Amino acid sequence: MEILKSRPKLSLKASKKEILVGEEVLVEGHIEGFAETVYVNLTNPTGKVHTEIVELENSNFSLRLKLEEPGTWRIVAYAPETANNYASTSNTVVVRVSEKAEEIPGTLPLLGIALAAITAVAVLILLIVLRRKKT
């Protein structure tokens, strides 16, 4: 009797495609079919790969990742070949991590400067309108 191998189908998605350094992203996956073990590979911007083993819960799995290095991260899930299954790989999820806007001591962040400028213009317009009403 010959046992035919099956090929599980893996899919992966991330809660965000762009985050700031130190923020969390939720990576969720799903498997159709059976796999004894599912791994998730995280490839950092320099090409270093870190592997996580995930627990399946009703054919689903998830990981909360706090990415501390700026650049493009690539995330892929895979199930290795076993006696009953062929190896399977998910789609690749890309998450871009940006540096936090650094503040220079003694200066306002860009948003603060913009709000101050808008407020100053509004006050100037108000003063002009009030002066014209008096005359």
C-alpha positions as CSV (number, residue, x, y, z in Angstrom):
1,M,0.0,0.0,0.0
2,E,1.4,3.4,-1.0
3,I,0.7,6.5,1.1
4,L,0.5,9.7,-1.0
5,K,2.0,12.8,0.5
6,S,0.0,15.9,0.8
7,R,1.2,19.5,0.6
8,P,-0.2,21.9,3.2
9,K,-1.0,25.4,2.1
10,L,0.3,28.2,4.3
11,S,-0.8,31.9,4.2
12,L,0.5,34.8,6.2
13,K,-0.5,38.4,6.8
14,A,0.7,41.3,9.0
15,S,-1.4,43.9,10.9
16,K,0.8,46.7,9.6
17,K,3.1,47.1,6.6
18,E,5.0,50.1,8.1
19,I,5.9,50.7,11.7
20,L,8.4,52.7,13.7
21,V,11.4,51.1,15.5
22,G,10.2,49.5,18.7
23,E,6.6,49.2,17.7
24,E,4.8,45.8,17.5
25,V,3.3,44.1,14.5
26,L,0.9,41.2,14.7
27,V,1.7,38.4,12.2
28,E,-1.1,35.9,11.6
29,G,-1.1,32.7,9.6
30,H,-3.3,29.9,8.5
31,I,-2.6,26.4,7.3
32,E,-4.9,24.3,5.1
33,G,-4.1,20.7,5.5
34,F,-1.9,19.1,8.1
35,A,1.6,19.9,9.3
36,E,3.3,18.6,12.4
37,T,5.4,21.7,12.8
38,V,5.2,25.2,11.4
39,Y,8.1,27.6,11.5
40,V,8.3,31.4,10.9
41,N,11.5,32.9,9.5
42,L,12.2,36.6,10.2
43,T,14.8,38.1,8.0
44,N,16.1,41.4,9.3
45,P,17.4,44.2,7.0
46,T,21.0,42.9,7.1
47,G,19.9,39.4,6.0
48,K,20.2,37.6,9.3
49,V,17.4,35.0,9.7
50,H,15.7,34.2,13.1
51,T,13.4,31.2,13.2
52,E,10.4,30.8,15.5
53,I,8.4,27.7,16.0
54,V,4.7,28.5,16.2
55,E,1.8,26.7,17.9
56,L,-1.2,25.9,15.8
57,E,-4.6,26.5,17.2
58,N,-7.4,25.3,14.9
59,S,-5.1,25.7,11.9
60,N,-4.2,29.2,12.8
61,F,-1.1,30.8,14.4
62,S,0.1,34.2,15.4
63,L,3.2,36.1,16.5
64,R,3.6,39.5,18.1
65,L,6.9,41.0,16.9
66,K,8.7,44.0,18.3
67,L,11.1,45.0,15.5
68,E,14.0,47.1,16.8
69,E,16.1,47.5,13.6
70,P,15.1,50.0,10.9
71,G,14.8,48.7,7.3
72,T,12.9,46.1,5.4
73,W,12.0,42.9,7.3
74,R,10.8,39.8,5.4
75,I,8.6,37.2,7.2
76,V,7.7,33.8,5.8
77,A,6.1,30.6,7.3
78,Y,7.0,27.1,6.3
79,A,6.3,23.5,7.1
80,P,9.2,21.1,6.5
81,E,8.8,17.8,4.6
82,T,7.8,14.8,6.7
83,A,6.9,11.2,5.9
84,N,3.3,12.3,5.2
85,N,3.8,15.9,3.7
86,Y,5.8,17.7,1.2
87,A,7.4,20.9,2.4
88,S,5.3,24.0,2.0
89,T,6.1,27.8,2.2
90,S,3.7,30.7,2.7
91,N,3.7,34.0,0.9
92,T,6.3,36.5,2.1
93,V,5.1,39.4,4.2
94,V,7.2,42.6,4.1
95,V,7.3,45.1,7.0
96,R,9.2,48.4,6.7
97,V,10.5,49.7,10.0
98,S,11.4,53.4,10.2
99,E,13.5,55.3,12.7
100,K,11.7,57.4,15.2
101,A,11.8,61.1,14.5
102,E,14.6,62.3,16.6
103,E,14.1,65.6,18.4
104,I,17.0,68.1,18.6
105,P,17.2,69.5,22.2
106,G,15.9,73.1,22.3
107,T,13.7,72.7,19.1
108,L,10.1,71.8,18.5
109,P,9.1,68.8,16.5
110,L,7.9,69.5,13.0
111,L,4.2,69.1,13.9
112,G,4.6,71.6,16.7
113,I,6.2,74.2,14.4
114,A,3.4,73.7,11.9
115,L,0.7,74.2,14.5
116,A,2.5,77.3,15.9
117,A,2.7,78.8,12.4
118,I,-1.0,78.1,11.7
119,T,-2.0,79.6,15.1
120,A,0.1,82.7,14.4
121,V,-1.5,83.2,11.0
122,A,-5.0,82.8,12.5
123,V,-4.2,85.3,15.3
124,L,-2.9,87.8,12.7
125,I,-6.0,87.4,10.5
126,L,-8.2,87.9,13.6
127,L,-6.3,91.1,14.5
128,I,-6.7,92.5,11.0
129,V,-10.4,91.7,11.0
130,L,-10.9,93.3,14.4
131,R,-9.0,96.5,13.4
132,R,-11.1,96.9,10.2
133,K,-14.3,96.6,12.3
134,K,-13.1,99.5,14.5
135,T,-12.5,101.8,11.6
